[in-house]
Amino acid sequence: MRLWVGTDGIEVEGKILQDRQVLTVYRWYGKRRYLLGDCRSVAQVREHVSDLATLVEVVRLPRR
């Protein structure tokens, strides 16, 4: 699983749904996370994210 976060509470999560790779877009409002859509392409993600350049990947480091 890959995760990108951006401004305005945006999260984009890469995952597999029904044997297809999708990018799921969420937005945080306060303490709640709302699903905005499952996108099949970056062009579809752009409909939910104002500026794709603001997304940064979250890298989880292994524990020691």
CNS distance restraints for C-alpha pairs under 8 A (distance, minus, plus):
assign (resid   1 and name CA) (resid  13 and name CA) 7.04 0.50 0.50
assign (resid   1 and name CA) (resid  14 and name CA) 5.78 0.50 0.50
assign (resid   1 and name CA) (resid  15 and name CA) 5.75 0.50 0.50
assign (resid   2 and name CA) (resid  13 and name CA) 5.72 0.50 0.50
assign (resid   2 and name CA) (resid  14 and name CA) 5.10 0.50 0.50
assign (resid   2 and name CA) (resid  15 and name CA) 7.35 0.50 0.50
assign (resid   2 and name CA) (resid  57 and name CA) 7.46 0.50 0.50
assign (resid   2 and name CA) (resid  58 and name CA) 7.47 0.50 0.50
assign (resid   3 and name CA) (resid  11 and name CA) 7.03 0.50 0.50
assign (resid   3 and name CA) (resid  12 and name CA) 5.77 0.50 0.50
assign (resid   3 and name CA) (resid  13 and name CA) 4.55 0.50 0.50
assign (resid   3 and name CA) (resid  14 and name CA) 6.39 0.50 0.50
assign (resid   3 and name CA) (resid  57 and name CA) 5.78 0.50 0.50
assign (resid   3 and name CA) (resid  58 and name CA) 5.58 0.50 0.50
assign (resid   3 and name CA) (resid  59 and name CA) 7.89 0.50 0.50
assign (resid   4 and name CA) (resid  11 and name CA) 5.74 0.50 0.50
assign (resid   4 and name CA) (resid  12 and name CA) 5.06 0.50 0.50
assign (resid   4 and name CA) (resid  13 and name CA) 6.40 0.50 0.50
assign (resid   4 and name CA) (resid  55 and name CA) 5.73 0.50 0.50
assign (resid   4 and name CA) (resid  56 and name CA) 5.17 0.50 0.50
assign (resid   4 and name CA) (resid  57 and name CA) 4.18 0.50 0.50
assign (resid   4 and name CA) (resid  58 and name CA) 5.71 0.50 0.50
assign (resid   5 and name CA) (resid   9 and name CA) 7.48 0.50 0.50
assign (resid   5 and name CA) (resid  10 and name CA) 5.74 0.50 0.50
assign (resid   5 and name CA) (resid  11 and name CA) 4.50 0.50 0.50
assign (resid   5 and name CA) (resid  12 and name CA) 6.31 0.50 0.50
assign (resid   5 and name CA) (resid  55 and name CA) 5.27 0.50 0.50
assign (resid   5 and name CA) (resid  56 and name CA) 5.51 0.50 0.50
assign (resid   5 and name CA) (resid  57 and name CA) 6.51 0.50 0.50
assign (resid   5 and name CA) (resid  58 and name CA) 7.13 0.50 0.50
assign (resid   6 and name CA) (resid  10 and name CA) 5.06 0.50 0.50
assign (resid   6 and name CA) (resid  11 and name CA) 6.34 0.50 0.50
assign (resid   6 and name CA) (resid  54 and name CA) 5.37 0.50 0.50
assign (resid   6 and name CA) (resid  55 and name CA) 4.38 0.50 0.50
assign (resid   6 and name CA) (resid  56 and name CA) 6.40 0.50 0.50
assign (resid   7 and name CA) (resid  54 and name CA) 6.59 0.50 0.50
assign (resid   7 and name CA) (resid  55 and name CA) 7.53 0.50 0.50
assign (resid   8 and name CA) (resid  27 and name CA) 7.56 0.50 0.50
assign (resid   8 and name CA) (resid  28 and name CA) 7.76 0.50 0.50
assign (resid   9 and name CA) (resid  27 and name CA) 5.16 0.50 0.50
assign (resid   9 and name CA) (resid  28 and name CA) 4.70 0.50 0.50
assign (resid   9 and name CA) (resid  29 and name CA) 7.06 0.50 0.50
assign (resid  10 and name CA) (resid  25 and name CA) 7.14 0.50 0.50
assign (resid  10 and name CA) (resid  26 and name CA) 5.80 0.50 0.50
assign (resid  10 and name CA) (resid  27 and name CA) 4.52 0.50 0.50
assign (resid  10 and name CA) (resid  28 and name CA) 6.51 0.50 0.50
assign (resid  10 and name CA) (resid  49 and name CA) 7.36 0.50 0.50
assign (resid  11 and name CA) (resid  25 and name CA) 5.78 0.50 0.50
assign (resid  11 and name CA) (resid  26 and name CA) 5.07 0.50 0.50
assign (resid  11 and name CA) (resid  27 and name CA) 6.13 0.50 0.50
assign (resid  11 and name CA) (resid  28 and name CA) 7.95 0.50 0.50
assign (resid  12 and name CA) (resid  23 and name CA) 6.20 0.50 0.50
assign (resid  12 and name CA) (resid  24 and name CA) 5.51 0.50 0.50
assign (resid  12 and name CA) (resid  25 and name CA) 4.55 0.50 0.50
assign (resid  12 and name CA) (resid  26 and name CA) 6.33 0.50 0.50
assign (resid  13 and name CA) (resid  23 and name CA) 5.50 0.50 0.50
assign (resid  13 and name CA) (resid  24 and name CA) 5.09 0.50 0.50
assign (resid  13 and name CA) (resid  25 and name CA) 6.54 0.50 0.50
assign (resid  14 and name CA) (resid  21 and name CA) 7.12 0.50 0.50
assign (resid  14 and name CA) (resid  22 and name CA) 5.89 0.50 0.50
assign (resid  14 and name CA) (resid  23 and name CA) 4.55 0.50 0.50
assign (resid  14 and name CA) (resid  24 and name CA) 6.34 0.50 0.50
assign (resid  15 and name CA) (resid  21 and name CA) 5.76 0.50 0.50
assign (resid  15 and name CA) (resid  22 and name CA) 5.63 0.50 0.50
assign (resid  15 and name CA) (resid  23 and name CA) 6.45 0.50 0.50
assign (resid  15 and name CA) (resid  24 and name CA) 7.47 0.50 0.50
assign (resid  16 and name CA) (resid  20 and name CA) 5.31 0.50 0.50
assign (resid  16 and name CA) (resid  21 and name CA) 4.49 0.50 0.50
assign (resid  16 and name CA) (resid  22 and name CA) 5.99 0.50 0.50
assign (resid  17 and name CA) (resid  21 and name CA) 6.32 0.50 0.50
assign (resid  17 and name CA) (resid  22 and name CA) 6.63 0.50 0.50
assign (resid  21 and name CA) (resid  40 and name CA) 7.01 0.50 0.50
assign (resid  22 and name CA) (resid  38 and name CA) 6.12 0.50 0.50
assign (resid  22 and name CA) (resid  39 and name CA) 5.52 0.50 0.50
assign (resid  22 and name CA) (resid  40 and name CA) 4.97 0.50 0.50
assign (resid  22 and name CA) (resid  41 and name CA) 7.50 0.50 0.50
assign (resid  23 and name CA) (resid  38 and name CA) 5.74 0.50 0.50
assign (resid  23 and name CA) (resid  39 and name CA) 5.02 0.50 0.50
assign (resid  23 and name CA) (resid  40 and name CA) 6.33 0.50 0.50
assign (resid  23 and name CA) (resid  41 and name CA) 7.35 0.50 0.50
assign (resid  23 and name CA) (resid  42 and name CA) 7.94 0.50 0.50
assign (resid  23 and name CA) (resid  45 and name CA) 7.38 0.50 0.50
assign (resid  24 and name CA) (resid  35 and name CA) 7.58 0.50 0.50
assign (resid  24 and name CA) (resid  36 and name CA) 7.66 0.50 0.50
assign (resid  24 and name CA) (resid  37 and name CA) 5.84 0.50 0.50
assign (resid  24 and name CA) (resid  38 and name CA) 4.38 0.50 0.50
assign (resid  24 and name CA) (resid  39 and name CA) 6.05 0.50 0.50
assign (resid  25 and name CA) (resid  35 and name CA) 6.22 0.50 0.50
assign (resid  25 and name CA) (resid  36 and name CA) 5.39 0.50 0.50
assign (resid  25 and name CA) (resid  37 and name CA) 5.42 0.50 0.50
assign (resid  25 and name CA) (resid  38 and name CA) 6.36 0.50 0.50
assign (resid  25 and name CA) (resid  39 and name CA) 7.52 0.50 0.50
assign (resid  25 and name CA) (resid  45 and name CA) 7.09 0.50 0.50
assign (resid  25 and name CA) (resid  48 and name CA) 7.41 0.50 0.50
assign (resid  26 and name CA) (resid  33 and name CA) 6.32 0.50 0.50
assign (resid  26 and name CA) (resid  34 and name CA) 5.40 0.50 0.50
assign (resid  26 and name CA) (resid  35 and name CA) 4.54 0.50 0.50
assign (resid  26 and name CA) (resid  36 and name CA) 5.28 0.50 0.50
assign (resid  26 and name CA) (resid  37 and name CA) 7.28 0.50 0.50
assign (resid  27 and name CA) (resid  33 and name CA) 5.60 0.50 0.50
assign (resid  27 and name CA) (resid  34 and name CA) 5.33 0.50 0.50
assign (resid  27 and name CA) (resid  35 and name CA) 6.68 0.50 0.50
assign (resid  27 and name CA) (resid  36 and name CA) 6.88 0.50 0.50
assign (resid  28 and name CA) (resid  32 and name CA) 5.60 0.50 0.50
assign (resid  28 and name CA) (resid  33 and name CA) 4.36 0.50 0.50
assign (resid  28 and name CA) (resid  34 and name CA) 6.26 0.50 0.50
assign (resid  29 and name CA) (resid  33 and name CA) 6.31 0.50 0.50
assign (resid  29 and name CA) (resid  34 and name CA) 7.53 0.50 0.50
assign (resid  36 and name CA) (resid  48 and name CA) 7.30 0.50 0.50
assign (resid  39 and name CA) (resid  44 and name CA) 5.50 0.50 0.50
assign (resid  39 and name CA) (resid  45 and name CA) 6.01 0.50 0.50
assign (resid  40 and name CA) (resid  44 and name CA) 6.86 0.50 0.50
assign (resid  41 and name CA) (resid  45 and name CA) 6.66 0.50 0.50
assign (resid  42 and name CA) (resid  46 and name CA) 6.26 0.50 0.50
assign (resid  43 and name CA) (resid  47 and name CA) 6.99 0.50 0.50
assign (resid  44 and name CA) (resid  48 and name CA) 7.46 0.50 0.50
assign (resid  45 and name CA) (resid  49 and name CA) 6.24 0.50 0.50
assign (resid  46 and name CA) (resid  50 and name CA) 6.61 0.50 0.50
assign (resid  46 and name CA) (resid  51 and name CA) 7.30 0.50 0.50
assign (resid  46 and name CA) (resid  52 and name CA) 6.60 0.50 0.50
assign (resid  51 and name CA) (resid  55 and name CA) 7.83 0.50 0.50
